[in-house]
Amino acid sequence: MTSLTIVSVYPEVLGTYGDSGNVRVLERRLAWRGISSTVLDVPLGAALPLQADLYVLGGSEDEIQHRALLALRESGLQSAVGNGAHVFAVCAGLQLLGNSMRRGDGSQVEGLGLLDAVTERLGRRVVGEVEARFVDAALPTLTGFANHGAGTELGPRARPLAVTTSGLGNGGQPRGPEGVVQGSVVATYLHGPVLARNPAFADWLLGRVVGRELRPLPSGPPEALHAALVGNR
């Protein structure tokens, strides 16, 4: 693969806490390795290109999240994933990809079904720093900032991305699952942007998309930021 196409999905509405910055992190880390990429920012209401390699979704507030869900149902994203595309989603983006989700008004709506997961409202809001240990990847500690009023339970076809060692997981529980991996879809509840805070995680994600482990980059400011944040709650 000589060039990648990365789509930032509805960044003006799915970009809470700078989540759209995850796309810029991915583009830069590819460029530093001499791998070209095209980044497409697709606003809400525009047609989603279906031949991209990676689609990135971020967080949002409840009402705009529902508008994004309605658009995504008509976007063809499920077909793109079925044809081999990858998805990375954060917080509200994670919820949209599940089987169903509970809105703030109590109504339950059907999700995209790309993740075997169900999201329900929590009795309290999860807010704060999180650290987690990756389940299937030999990566440094995952760090990020959580802020969500709903929790997600994973079904048997999905597996956790990580398990929290500090802070609260998907369902608002300590030492619980954080994020989800299923097929070509990777998602997390963590903001930051999470890929800026976790450069090794960004490289692992890119390796999945490219289909091979990427050569290491020299340690620099991203790695120094990660080291400074670990254990600093």
N, CA, C and O of each residue as an XYZ file, in Angstrom:
932
protein
N       0.855     -1.190      0.000
C       0.000      0.000      0.000
C       0.891      1.240      0.000
O       1.613      1.482      0.967
N       0.847      2.027     -1.078
C       1.734      3.172     -1.218
C       1.120      4.462     -0.701
O       1.847      5.406     -0.391
N      -0.186      4.523     -0.603
C      -0.846      5.727     -0.119
C      -2.146      5.338      0.571
O      -2.817      4.387      0.168
N      -2.489      6.080      1.610
C      -3.710      5.818      2.355
C      -4.677      6.981      2.198
O      -4.264      8.133      2.061
N      -5.950      6.672      2.219
C      -6.984      7.701      2.291
C      -7.647      7.604      3.655
O      -8.193      6.565      4.026
N      -7.588      8.708      4.396
C      -8.167      8.783      5.734
C      -9.311      9.778      5.706
O      -9.139     10.914      5.263
N     -10.474      9.363      6.174
C     -11.655     10.224      6.186
C     -11.963     10.645      7.618
O     -12.158      9.803      8.495
N     -12.005     11.947      7.845
C     -12.485     12.497      9.103
C     -13.988     12.690      8.963
O     -14.441     13.567      8.227
N     -14.764     11.864      9.676
C     -16.213     11.807      9.488
C     -16.906     12.889     10.316
O     -16.858     12.861     11.546
N     -17.542     13.829      9.646
C     -18.330     14.896     10.266
C     -17.533     15.596     11.384
O     -18.011     15.675     12.515
N     -16.342     16.098     11.085
C     -15.483     16.630     12.156
C     -16.060     17.840     12.877
O     -15.694     18.105     14.022
N     -16.960     18.583     12.223
C     -17.525     19.767     12.880
C     -18.534     19.393     13.958
O     -18.863     20.220     14.809
N     -19.036     18.138     13.933
C     -19.972     17.699     14.964
C     -19.443     16.509     15.769
O     -19.839     16.321     16.919
N     -18.556     15.707     15.182
C     -17.937     14.591     15.895
C     -16.475     14.946     16.168
O     -15.553     14.286     15.687
N     -16.294     16.005     16.952
C     -14.944     16.483     17.215
C     -14.759     17.037     18.609
O     -13.897     17.890     18.826
N     -15.561     16.564     19.571
C     -15.475     17.072     20.944
C     -14.091     16.849     21.528
O     -13.475     15.807     21.305
N     -13.604     17.830     22.275
C     -12.291     17.756     22.932
C     -11.159     17.552     21.930
O     -10.149     16.925     22.247
N     -11.329     18.079     20.732
C     -10.255     18.008     19.749
C     -10.064     16.649     19.125
O      -8.981     16.359     18.616
N     -11.100     15.783     19.146
C     -10.950     14.437     18.616
C     -10.571     14.413     17.138
O      -9.925     13.470     16.681
N     -10.966     15.436     16.391
C     -10.586     15.472     14.979
C      -9.072     15.575     14.811
O      -8.544     15.298     13.734
N      -8.375     15.972     15.873
C      -6.914     16.004     15.836
C      -6.300     14.632     15.681
O      -5.140     14.521     15.285
N      -7.052     13.571     15.986
C      -6.522     12.226     15.786
C      -6.140     11.983     14.334
O      -5.155     11.302     14.052
N      -6.917     12.538     13.415
C      -6.617     12.380     11.994
C      -5.280     13.029     11.662
O      -4.491     12.469     10.900
N      -5.019     14.203     12.226
C      -3.759     14.896     11.926
C      -2.567     14.118     12.481
O      -1.498     14.092     11.871
N      -2.754     13.488     13.637
C      -1.687     12.665     14.198
C      -1.364     11.510     13.253
O      -0.194     11.240     12.978
N      -2.383     10.838     12.761
C      -2.166      9.723     11.850
C      -1.465     10.169     10.576
O      -0.540      9.504     10.111
N      -1.893     11.280     10.015
C      -1.289     11.785      8.773
C       0.179     12.112      8.981
O       1.007     11.789      8.130
N       0.519     12.751     10.105
C       1.902     13.135     10.376
C       2.786     11.911     10.598
O       3.915     11.866     10.111
N       2.285     10.927     11.324
C       3.107      9.756     11.624
C       3.325      8.901     10.371
O       4.337      8.206     10.269
N       2.408      8.943      9.440
C       2.653      8.329      8.137
C       3.711      9.108      7.356
O       4.643      8.524      6.805
N       3.556     10.432      7.316
C       4.488     11.262      6.560
C       5.918     11.129      7.072
O       6.859     11.109      6.278
N       6.092     11.039      8.384
C       7.434     10.879      8.953
C       8.094      9.574      8.513
O       9.313      9.427      8.599
N       7.287      8.637      8.047
C       7.826      7.370      7.542
C       7.890      7.340      6.016
O       8.242      6.318      5.427
N       7.556      8.440      5.388
C       7.572      8.488      3.938
C       6.378      7.836      3.283
O       6.429      7.511      2.097
N       5.293      7.635      4.032
C       4.062      7.043      3.496
C       3.074      8.164      3.211
O       2.694      8.903      4.119
N       2.662      8.293      1.975
C       1.755      9.384      1.619
C       0.328      9.046      2.031
O      -0.050      7.878      2.122
N      -0.441     10.074      2.272
C      -1.845      9.895      2.626
C      -2.646     11.091      2.163
O      -2.121     12.193      2.004
N      -3.920     10.854      1.950
C      -4.876     11.912      1.632
C      -5.896     11.964      2.754
O      -6.516     10.955      3.090
N      -6.065     13.144      3.333
C      -7.040     13.332      4.407
C      -8.249     14.072      3.851
O      -8.118     15.152      3.276
N      -9.416     13.488      4.028
C     -10.662     14.086      3.570
C     -11.534     14.421      4.775
O     -11.935     13.528      5.522
N     -11.827     15.702      4.965
C     -12.769     16.130      5.999
C     -14.161     16.168      5.372
O     -14.435     16.996      4.503
N     -15.029     15.274      5.815
C     -16.366     15.167      5.222
C     -17.384     15.723      6.207
O     -17.630     15.101      7.241
N     -17.986     16.878      5.917
C     -18.940     17.480      6.860
C     -20.276     16.758      6.854
O     -20.607     16.037      5.912
N     -21.031     16.961      7.913
C     -22.377     16.410      8.008
C     -23.211     16.919      6.837
O     -23.255     18.121      6.574
N     -23.868     16.005      6.141
C     -24.679     16.364      4.985
C     -24.007     16.059      3.669
O     -24.674     15.999      2.636
N     -22.686     15.862      3.681
C     -21.964     15.518      2.464
C     -21.867     14.004      2.323
O     -21.935     13.268      3.307
N     -21.708     13.553      1.083
C     -21.599     12.118      0.831
C     -20.265     11.592      1.338
O     -19.224     12.225      1.162
N     -20.313     10.439      1.963
C     -19.106      9.814      2.487
C     -18.460      8.985      1.375
O     -19.112      8.103      0.816
N     -17.190      9.249      1.043
C     -16.521      8.401      0.049
C     -16.370      6.983      0.593
O     -16.041      6.801      1.765
N     -16.604      5.996     -0.236
C     -16.675      4.617      0.251
C     -15.449      3.790     -0.113
O     -15.429      2.584      0.132
N     -14.422      4.416     -0.696
C     -13.213      3.682     -1.069
C     -12.029      4.045     -0.180
O     -10.885      3.769     -0.542
N     -12.277      4.650      0.963
C     -11.179      5.062      1.847
C     -10.639      3.862      2.621
O     -11.279      2.813      2.699
N      -9.443      4.041      3.192
C      -8.806      2.995      3.985
C      -9.191      3.070      5.456
O      -9.313      2.041      6.121
N      -9.382      4.285      5.967
C      -9.647      4.471      7.395
C     -10.633      5.610      7.588
O     -10.480      6.689      7.014
N     -11.654      5.353      8.408
C     -12.653      6.362      8.766
C     -12.494      6.657     10.254
O     -12.411      5.736     11.066
N     -12.450      7.945     10.613
C     -12.211      8.360     11.994
C     -13.401      9.171     12.482
O     -13.796     10.154     11.856
N     -13.974      8.740     13.623
C     -15.121      9.410     14.228
C     -14.740      9.841     15.638
O     -14.022      9.127     16.337
N     -15.224     11.014     16.056
C     -14.942     11.513     17.388
C     -16.186     11.613     18.249
O     -17.211     10.996     17.957
N     -16.086     12.391     19.306
C     -17.178     12.539     20.257
C     -18.106     13.687     19.898
O     -17.804     14.511     19.035
N     -19.250     13.720     20.586
C     -20.211     14.805     20.367
C     -21.188     14.840     21.527
O     -21.172     13.967     22.395
N     -22.042     15.863     21.533
C     -23.129     15.936     22.499
C     -24.336     15.169     21.971
O     -24.401     14.839     20.787
N     -25.291     14.889     22.857
C     -26.361     13.939     22.562
C     -27.160     14.274     21.307
O     -27.341     13.412     20.447
N     -27.642     15.517     21.186
C     -28.545     15.836     20.089
C     -27.840     15.745     18.738
O     -28.387     15.192     17.784
N     -26.643     16.282     18.659
C     -25.919     16.230     17.390
C     -25.452     14.812     17.099
O     -25.282     14.440     15.938
N     -25.243     14.017     18.146
C     -24.888     12.617     17.941
C     -25.999     11.889     17.187
O     -25.730     11.078     16.301
N     -27.245     12.186     17.545
C     -28.372     11.543     16.868
C     -28.449     11.960     15.407
O     -28.762     11.141     14.544
N     -28.168     13.215     15.128
C     -28.152     13.673     13.732
C     -27.058     12.961     12.945
O     -27.256     12.585     11.789
N     -25.907     12.779     13.577
C     -24.825     12.054     12.918
C     -25.213     10.605     12.654
O     -24.891     10.053     11.602
N     -25.908      9.989     13.612
C     -26.348      8.605     13.440
C     -27.281      8.477     12.241
O     -27.131      7.562     11.432
N     -28.243      9.390     12.122
C     -29.173      9.337     11.003
C     -28.442      9.453      9.675
O     -28.781      8.770      8.708
N     -27.434     10.324      9.632
C     -26.653     10.478      8.401
C     -25.828      9.231      8.117
O     -25.731      8.800      6.968
N     -25.239      8.654      9.146
C     -24.388      7.480      8.951
C     -25.192      6.276      8.470
O     -24.674      5.443      7.726
N     -26.435      6.179      8.884
C     -27.271      5.066      8.419
C     -27.416      5.074      6.901
O     -27.568      4.022      6.281
N     -27.368      6.265      6.307
C     -27.532      6.397      4.862
C     -26.203      6.538      4.138
O     -26.183      6.684      2.915
N     -25.091      6.497      4.866
C     -23.793      6.847      4.290
C     -23.117      5.726      3.522
O     -22.281      5.984      2.655
N     -23.469      4.477      3.831
C     -22.762      3.358      3.220
C     -21.526      2.930      3.981
O     -20.740      2.129      3.475
N     -21.331      3.449      5.201
C     -20.133      3.091      5.969
C     -20.072      1.592      6.228
O     -18.994      1.001      6.170
N     -21.205      0.971      6.512
C     -21.193     -0.478      6.753
C     -20.679     -1.240      5.536
O     -19.953     -2.223      5.683
N     -21.046     -0.803      4.349
C     -20.568     -1.447      3.126
C     -19.066     -1.264      2.967
O     -18.362     -2.186      2.555
N     -18.578     -0.072      3.293
C     -17.146      0.179      3.193
C     -16.366     -0.741      4.122
O     -15.332     -1.291      3.743
N     -16.876     -0.905      5.355
C     -16.221     -1.812      6.302
C     -16.297     -3.243      5.801
O     -15.331     -3.997      5.925
N     -17.427     -3.621      5.239
C     -17.564     -4.955      4.682
C     -16.594     -5.224      3.556
O     -16.245     -6.375      3.295
N     -16.153     -4.162      2.881
C     -15.192     -4.287      1.784
C     -13.746     -4.114      2.242
O     -12.836     -4.040      1.416
N     -13.530     -4.047      3.571
C     -12.171     -4.044      4.073
C     -11.680     -2.758      4.705
O     -10.533     -2.693      5.146
N     -12.521     -1.728      4.759
C     -12.091     -0.467      5.365
C     -11.975     -0.617      6.882
O     -12.618     -1.474      7.489
N     -11.143      0.237      7.476
C     -10.956      0.276      8.921
C     -11.675      1.495      9.502
O     -11.908      2.483      8.805
N     -12.021      1.408     10.785
C     -12.682      2.509     11.485
C     -12.008      2.703     12.831
O     -11.699      1.736     13.528
N     -11.782      3.957     13.188
C     -11.341      4.303     14.539
C     -12.335      5.312     15.094
O     -12.593      6.340     14.467
N     -12.900      5.023     16.279
C     -13.955      5.872     16.833
C     -13.686      6.183     18.295
O     -13.096      5.384     19.022
N     -14.134      7.366     18.711
C     -13.950      7.836     20.085
C     -15.303      8.215     20.676
O     -16.079      8.933     20.045
N     -15.588      7.733     21.887
C     -16.714      8.142     22.717
C     -18.055      8.038     21.979
O     -18.531      6.927     21.746
N     -18.667      9.149     21.610
C     -19.940      9.091     20.895
C     -19.815      8.283     19.614
O     -20.755      7.597     19.213
N     -18.646      8.366     18.965
C     -18.414      7.566     17.772
C     -18.490      6.086     18.068
O     -19.039      5.323     17.274
N     -17.945      5.667     19.203
C     -18.039      4.271     19.641
C     -19.503      3.878     19.797
O     -19.920      2.827     19.310
N     -20.271      4.704     20.462
C     -21.682      4.392     20.722
C     -22.472      4.243     19.426
O     -23.325      3.362     19.322
N     -22.198      5.087     18.445
C     -22.906      5.042     17.172
C     -22.693      3.726     16.441
O     -23.567      3.274     15.701
N     -21.535      3.111     16.646
C     -21.180      1.907     15.899
C     -21.762      0.638     16.499
O     -21.674     -0.426     15.886
N     -22.356      0.729     17.687
C     -22.878     -0.448     18.364
C     -24.225     -0.897     17.834
O     -24.745     -0.356     16.858
N     -24.784     -1.910     18.506
C     -26.099     -2.431     18.108
C     -27.220     -1.462     18.454
O     -28.159     -1.286     17.678
N     -27.119     -0.833     19.622
C     -28.143      0.122     20.040
C     -27.563      1.065     21.077
O     -26.527      0.791     21.683
N     -28.255      2.186     21.270
C     -27.820      3.164     22.263
C     -29.044      3.862     22.834
O     -30.066      4.015     22.167
N     -28.912      4.281     24.092
C     -29.988      4.982     24.778
C     -29.700      6.474     24.733
O     -28.629      6.911     25.155
N     -30.635      7.255     24.230
C     -30.469      8.706     24.149
C     -30.738      9.347     25.512
O     -31.241      8.705     26.434
N     -30.393     10.617     25.609
C     -30.599     11.341     26.854
C     -32.050     11.438     27.260
O     -32.349     11.562     28.448
N     -32.977     11.385     26.287
C     -34.407     11.463     26.610
C     -34.982     10.104     26.995
O     -36.184      9.995     27.237
N     -34.150      9.068     27.056
C     -34.593      7.746     27.456
C     -34.961      6.818     26.315
O     -35.144      5.620     26.533
N     -35.074      7.345     25.101
C     -35.436      6.497     23.969
C     -34.240      5.668     23.507
O     -33.096      6.118     23.578
N     -34.513      4.473     23.040
C     -33.468      3.594     22.530
C     -33.481      3.641     21.015
O     -34.543      3.574     20.396
N     -32.299      3.755     20.413
C     -32.208      3.819     18.958
C     -31.219      2.763     18.474
O     -30.287      2.383     19.184
N     -31.443      2.312     17.271
C     -30.579      1.304     16.662
C     -29.297      1.954     16.160
O     -29.342      3.012     15.533
N     -28.163      1.333     16.430
C     -26.889      1.824     15.929
C     -26.541      1.192     14.593
O     -27.389      0.579     13.946
N     -25.278      1.346     14.182
C     -24.854      0.838     12.880
C     -24.565     -0.659     12.898
O     -24.479     -1.279     11.838
N     -24.415     -1.244     14.075
C     -24.190     -2.678     14.157
C     -22.810     -3.131     13.749
O     -22.616     -4.311     13.457
N     -21.844     -2.230     13.717
C     -20.469     -2.610     13.409
C     -19.731     -3.125     14.636
O     -18.667     -3.733     14.514
N     -20.289     -2.885     15.813
C     -19.749     -3.406     17.059
C     -20.849     -4.148     17.798
O     -21.991     -3.693     17.862
N     -20.490     -5.297     18.356
C     -21.435     -6.056     19.181
C     -21.435     -5.420     20.570
O     -20.768     -5.900     21.486
N     -22.184     -4.345     20.709
C     -22.160     -3.549     21.931
C     -23.482     -2.821     22.097
O     -24.119     -2.434     21.117
N     -23.886     -2.637     23.345
C     -25.120     -1.927     23.686
C     -24.786     -0.817     24.676
O     -24.091     -1.051     25.664
N     -25.275      0.376     24.414
C     -25.000      1.532     25.264
C     -26.262      1.964     26.000
O     -27.310      2.177     25.390
N     -26.144      2.092     27.331
C     -27.244      2.542     28.180
C     -26.788      3.739     29.000
O     -25.591      3.942     29.204
N     -27.755      4.535     29.472
C     -27.414      5.677     30.311
C     -26.904      5.198     31.668
O     -27.377      4.197     32.205
N     -25.935      5.926     32.212
C     -25.416      5.636     33.538
C     -26.127      6.499     34.579
O     -26.714      7.529     34.248
N     -26.068      6.072     35.826
C     -26.668      6.867     36.888
C     -25.848      8.089     37.248
O     -26.341      9.001     37.912
N     -24.615      8.110     36.817
C     -23.730      9.252     37.065
C     -22.814      9.412     35.868
O     -22.638      8.485     35.078
N     -22.238     10.584     35.743
C     -21.354     10.850     34.619
C     -19.936     10.405     34.936
O     -19.438     10.639     36.037
N     -19.292      9.770     33.979
C     -17.890      9.382     34.113
C     -17.030     10.530     33.615
O     -17.087     10.890     32.439
N     -16.233     11.106     34.505
C     -15.364     12.227     34.145
C     -14.014     12.015     34.821
O     -13.950     11.738     36.018
N     -12.945     12.146     34.054
C     -11.633     12.103     34.665
C     -10.597     11.364     33.832
O     -10.909     10.764     32.803
N      -9.369     11.425     34.300
C      -8.254     10.762     33.638
C      -8.364      9.246     33.789
O      -8.842      8.734     34.802
N      -7.914      8.555     32.767
C      -7.944      7.088     32.746
C      -6.588      6.569     32.287
O      -5.961      7.130     31.389
N      -6.152      5.492     32.920
C      -5.018      4.719     32.423
C      -5.477      3.284     32.267
O      -6.272      2.793     33.068
N      -4.979      2.603     31.233
C      -5.437      1.247     30.960
C      -4.318      0.420     30.344
O      -3.410      0.947     29.702
N      -4.405     -0.883     30.556
C      -3.448     -1.841     30.008
C      -4.079     -2.493     28.781
O      -5.190     -3.019     28.851
N      -3.365     -2.456     27.661
C      -3.871     -3.074     26.439
C      -4.023     -4.579     26.633
O      -3.212     -5.209     27.311
N      -5.065     -5.148     26.034
C      -5.349     -6.566     26.205
C      -4.533     -7.423     25.241
O      -3.889     -8.384     25.660
N      -4.556     -7.083     23.960
C      -3.940     -7.939     22.937
C      -2.695     -7.349     22.299
O      -2.106     -7.978     21.420
N      -2.282     -6.178     22.710
C      -1.138     -5.522     22.083
C      -0.079     -5.194     23.131
O      -0.399     -4.755     24.235
N       1.171     -5.411     22.777
C       2.280     -5.095     23.686
C       2.636     -3.619     23.518
O       3.637     -3.272     22.891
N       1.799     -2.768     24.088
C       1.950     -1.327     23.941
C       2.079     -0.679     25.312
O       1.646     -1.257     26.309
N       2.668      0.510     25.377
C       2.716      1.244     26.649
C       1.315      1.560     27.152
O       0.336      1.471     26.412
N       1.242      1.926     28.406
C      -0.031      2.260     29.051
C      -0.849      3.242     28.210
O      -0.325      4.243     27.722
N      -2.132      2.945     28.050
C      -3.061      3.834     27.357
C      -3.538      4.900     28.328
O      -3.981      4.581     29.431
N      -3.454      6.160     27.931
C      -3.948      7.241     28.771
C      -4.932      8.110     27.988
O      -4.859      8.204     26.763
N      -5.846      8.740     28.712
C      -6.785      9.634     28.071
C      -7.735     10.229     29.086
O      -7.644      9.960     30.283
N      -8.645     11.039     28.589
C      -9.611     11.737     29.434
C     -11.004     11.273     29.068
O     -11.405     11.357     27.907
N     -11.742     10.787     30.047
C     -13.104     10.304     29.820
C     -14.127     11.340     30.275
O     -13.938     12.007     31.292
N     -15.215     11.469     29.506
C     -16.331     12.331     29.888
C     -17.567     11.835     29.151
O     -17.843     12.261     28.030
N     -18.317     10.924     29.794
C     -19.501     10.378     29.134
C     -20.560      9.995     30.167
O     -20.250      9.546     31.270
N     -21.812     10.187     29.774
C     -22.930      9.913     30.663
C     -23.619      8.601     30.370
O     -24.635      8.281     30.986
N     -23.072      7.830     29.427
C     -23.619      6.515     29.087
C     -22.500      5.495     29.146
O     -21.328      5.837     28.991
N     -22.860      4.252     29.369
C     -21.882      3.179     29.449
C     -22.188      2.105     28.423
O     -23.339      1.915     28.028
N     -21.149      1.405     27.996
C     -21.284      0.420     26.931
C     -20.903     -0.967     27.421
O     -19.849     -1.156     28.027
N     -21.771     -1.935     27.152
C     -21.503     -3.339     27.478
C     -21.205     -4.086     26.181
O     -21.938     -3.962     25.200
N     -20.131     -4.858     26.187
C     -19.711     -5.576     24.992
C     -20.365     -6.948     24.921
O     -20.519     -7.630     25.934
N     -20.747     -7.342     23.710
C     -21.268     -8.674     23.466
C     -20.148     -9.650     23.145
O     -18.980     -9.264     23.140
N     -20.483    -10.913     22.876
C     -19.466    -11.937     22.687
C     -18.605    -11.774     21.446
O     -17.502    -12.319     21.399
N     -19.065    -11.048     20.447
C     -18.267    -10.887     19.226
C     -17.263     -9.740     19.322
O     -16.417     -9.584     18.441
N     -17.349     -8.949     20.367
C     -16.423     -7.835     20.581
C     -15.492     -8.167     21.737
O     -15.831     -8.972     22.604
N     -14.324     -7.547     21.747
C     -13.397     -7.735     22.866
C     -12.880     -6.370     23.316
O     -12.823     -5.439     22.512
N     -12.509     -6.240     24.569
C     -12.007     -4.952     25.049
C     -10.679     -4.588     24.389
O      -9.847     -5.453     24.113
N     -10.501     -3.311     24.146
C      -9.200     -2.812     23.699
C      -8.201     -2.881     24.842
O      -7.046     -3.256     24.640
N      -8.640     -2.520     26.040
C      -7.759     -2.441     27.200
C      -8.580     -2.668     28.461
O      -9.806     -2.763     28.402
N      -7.905     -2.753     29.597
C      -8.543     -2.853     30.908
C      -7.983     -1.742     31.785
O      -6.767     -1.579     31.881
N      -8.858     -0.982     32.421
C      -8.399      0.172     33.188
C      -7.603     -0.261     34.417
O      -7.950     -1.223     35.103
N      -6.536      0.472     34.669
C      -5.756      0.310     35.901
C      -5.947      1.501     36.821
O      -5.642      1.433     38.012
N      -6.457      2.600     36.261
C      -6.759      3.808     37.019
C      -7.871      4.542     36.286
O      -7.822      4.685     35.064
N      -8.866      5.005     37.019
C     -10.017      5.616     36.370
C     -11.057      4.566     36.019
O     -10.951      3.411     36.430
N     -12.075      4.981     35.246
C     -13.243      4.144     34.998
C     -13.316      3.709     33.541
O     -12.903      4.434     32.636
N     -13.855      2.497     33.332
C     -13.936      1.925     32.002
C     -15.223      2.239     31.278
O     -15.950      3.165     31.638
N     -15.499      1.439     30.229
C     -16.661      1.669     29.353
C     -17.972      1.840     30.112
O     -18.788      2.704     29.791
N     -18.154      0.997     31.126
C     -19.419      1.015     31.848
C     -19.389      1.797     33.133
O     -20.308      1.691     33.946
N     -18.331      2.596     33.336
C     -18.229      3.392     34.556
C     -17.699      2.622     35.739
O     -17.873      3.050     36.880
N     -17.045      1.476     35.494
C     -16.540      0.655     36.579
C     -15.010      0.713     36.654
O     -14.346      0.827     35.623
N     -14.446      0.636     37.864
C     -12.995      0.576     37.994
C     -12.477     -0.783     37.541
O     -13.157     -1.800     37.674
N     -11.266     -0.780     37.006
C     -10.631     -2.009     36.518
C     -11.563     -2.794     35.605
O     -11.677     -4.016     35.696
N     -12.217     -2.059     34.731
C     -13.132     -2.661     33.767
C     -12.628     -2.478     32.352
O     -11.600     -1.835     32.139
N     -13.342     -3.037     31.371
C     -12.933     -2.913     29.977
C     -12.970     -1.464     29.500
O     -13.871     -0.698     29.844
N     -11.975     -1.114     28.705
C     -11.921      0.215     28.082
C     -11.803      0.012     26.580
O     -10.913     -0.686     26.095
N     -12.728      0.642     25.853
C     -12.684      0.542     24.405
C     -13.135     -0.809     23.902
O     -13.602     -1.654     24.666
N     -12.989     -0.999     22.604
C     -13.465     -2.227     21.967
C     -12.727     -2.435     20.651
O     -12.378     -1.483     19.954
N     -12.501     -3.696     20.333
C     -11.949     -4.088     19.039
C     -12.841     -5.179     18.471
O     -13.166     -6.146     19.160
N     -13.233     -5.023     17.220
C     -14.004     -6.061     16.535
C     -13.705     -5.977     15.054
O     -14.076     -5.008     14.392
N     -13.036     -6.990     14.533
C     -12.666     -6.969     13.128
C     -11.769     -5.783     12.820
O     -10.719     -5.617     13.440
N     -12.178     -4.962     11.870
C     -11.381     -3.802     11.457
C     -11.796     -2.523     12.170
O     -11.404     -1.428     11.766
N     -12.596     -2.662     13.242
C     -13.067     -1.495     13.992
C     -12.372     -1.443     15.350
O     -12.356     -2.428     16.088
N     -11.802     -0.289     15.668
C     -11.164     -0.030     16.966
C     -11.816      1.218     17.544
O     -11.982      2.213     16.839
N     -12.185      1.175     18.819
C     -12.852      2.325     19.428
C     -12.448      2.456     20.884
O     -12.046      1.483     21.524
N     -12.559      3.670     21.397
C     -12.211      3.967     22.784
C     -13.105      5.091     23.280
O     -13.651      5.855     22.484
N     -13.254      5.194     24.590
C     -13.970      6.327     25.171
C     -13.039      7.512     25.437
O     -13.508      8.565     25.869
N     -11.759      7.373     25.197
C     -10.796      8.354     25.689
C     -10.531      9.482     24.706
O     -10.305      9.263     23.516
N     -10.565     10.701     25.247
C     -10.223     11.911     24.502
C      -8.770     12.296     24.803
O      -8.064     11.605     25.539
N      -8.348     13.414     24.216
C      -7.016     13.889     24.572
C      -6.345     14.884     23.638
O      -5.758     15.828     24.168
N      -6.361     14.787     22.291
C      -6.839     13.629     21.552
C      -6.030     12.372     21.917
O      -4.833     12.458     22.190
N      -6.678     11.239     21.920
C      -6.050     10.030     22.450
C      -4.825      9.611     21.653
O      -3.879      9.080     22.235
N      -4.806      9.831     20.338
C      -3.652      9.410     19.550
C      -2.470     10.350     19.714
O      -1.325      9.942     19.522
N      -2.733     11.610     20.068
C      -1.635     12.523     20.389
C      -0.990     12.130     21.713
O       0.221     12.266     21.883
N      -1.786     11.650     22.635
C      -1.283     11.252     23.947
C      -0.634      9.873     23.929
O       0.123      9.535     24.838
N      -0.922      9.080     22.910
C      -0.461      7.687     22.860
C       0.106      7.361     21.479
O      -0.551      6.681     20.691
N       1.304      7.832     21.177
C       1.852      7.642     19.829
C       2.038      6.182     19.438
O       1.859      5.834     18.271
N       2.395      5.319     20.389
C       2.552      3.901     20.055
C       1.216      3.282     19.659
O       1.162      2.408     18.793
N       0.150      3.733     20.288
C      -1.197      3.280     19.930
C      -1.539      3.728     18.512
O      -2.104      2.958     17.736
N      -1.197      4.976     18.170
C      -1.436      5.478     16.816
C      -0.695      4.622     15.790
O      -1.242      4.305     14.734
N       0.548      4.249     16.096
C       1.323      3.434     15.166
C       0.754      2.027     15.044
O       0.748      1.449     13.957
N       0.279      1.479     16.149
C      -0.358      0.159     16.117
C      -1.597      0.192     15.229
O      -1.820     -0.718     14.431
N      -2.399      1.243     15.371
C      -3.595      1.391     14.545
C      -3.223      1.492     13.072
O      -3.845      0.846     12.229
N      -2.219      2.294     12.760
C      -1.785      2.437     11.376
C      -1.250      1.119     10.826
O      -1.465      0.800      9.656
N      -0.558      0.358     11.662
C      -0.056     -0.932     11.222
C      -1.177     -1.873     10.806
O      -1.034     -2.632      9.847
N      -2.292     -1.824     11.526
C      -3.456     -2.630     11.154
C      -3.987     -2.215      9.786
O      -4.373     -3.060      8.979
N      -4.003     -0.914      9.533
C      -4.535     -0.415      8.262
C      -3.588     -0.752      7.114
O      -4.028     -1.192      6.051
N      -2.289     -0.547      7.327
C      -1.298     -0.796      6.286
C      -1.109     -2.294      6.056
O      -0.789     -2.727      4.949
N      -1.310     -3.074      7.108
C      -1.157     -4.513      6.986
C       0.209     -5.027      7.362
O       0.556     -6.164      7.042
N       0.996     -4.200      8.043
C       2.312     -4.623      8.506
C       2.737     -3.733      9.660
O       2.222     -2.626      9.823
N       3.669     -4.213     10.453
C       4.210     -3.398     11.531
C       5.066     -2.281     10.937
O       5.902     -2.534     10.069
N       4.865     -1.075     11.391
C       5.603      0.062     10.862
C       6.962      0.183     11.547
O       7.120     -0.186     12.711
N       7.928      0.700     10.814
C       9.248      0.899     11.412
C       9.152      1.945     12.521
O       8.390      2.905     12.404
N       9.918      1.764     13.592
C       9.868      2.720     14.707
C      10.331      4.108     14.277
O      11.165      4.253     13.384
N       9.780      5.110     14.920
C      10.241      6.486     14.742
C      11.145      6.867     15.908
O      11.011      6.312     16.999
N      12.062      7.805     15.692
C      12.866      8.285     16.824
C      11.975      8.867     17.910
O      10.959      9.495     17.613
N      12.345      8.664     19.145
C      11.577      9.218     20.255
C      11.646     10.735     20.213
O      12.700     11.308     19.935
N      10.522     11.385     20.489
C      10.468     12.836     20.422
C       9.399     13.389     21.338
O       9.046     12.734     22.319
N       8.866     14.579     21.055
C       7.848     15.202     21.916
C       6.608     14.348     22.157
O       6.101     14.349     23.279
N       6.081     13.605     21.149
C       4.899     12.782     21.462
C       5.174     11.739     22.536
O       4.347     11.516     23.420
N       6.332     11.106     22.456
C       6.681     10.106     23.455
C       6.935     10.740     24.810
O       6.605     10.159     25.843
N       7.519     11.927     24.808
C       7.766     12.645     26.068
C       6.445     13.050     26.731
O       6.315     13.000     27.954
N       5.464     13.454     25.906
C       4.144     13.791     26.443
C       3.507     12.565     27.082
O       2.947     12.645     28.175
N       3.595     11.440     26.400
C       3.008     10.214     26.955
C       3.642      9.862     28.275
O       2.944      9.550     29.240
N       4.970      9.909     28.328
C       5.675      9.570     29.573
C       5.283     10.505     30.709
O       5.166     10.079     31.858
N       5.082     11.784     30.384
C       4.725     12.767     31.423
C       3.319     12.543     31.956
O       3.025     12.880     33.103
N       2.440     11.970     31.120
C       1.049     11.804     31.521
C       0.800     10.516     32.296
O      -0.141     10.446     33.087
N       1.621      9.505     32.083
C       1.418      8.225     32.768
C       1.655      8.419     34.275
O       2.704      8.912     34.690
N       0.688      8.033     35.061
C       0.796      8.141     36.509
C       0.574      9.529     37.057
O       0.726      9.764     38.256
N       0.210     10.463     36.172
C       0.044     11.855     36.611
C      -1.438     12.177     36.704
O      -1.959     12.970     35.919
N      -2.120     11.556     37.673
C      -3.558     11.797     37.858
C      -3.783     12.737     39.041
O      -4.925     13.064     39.362
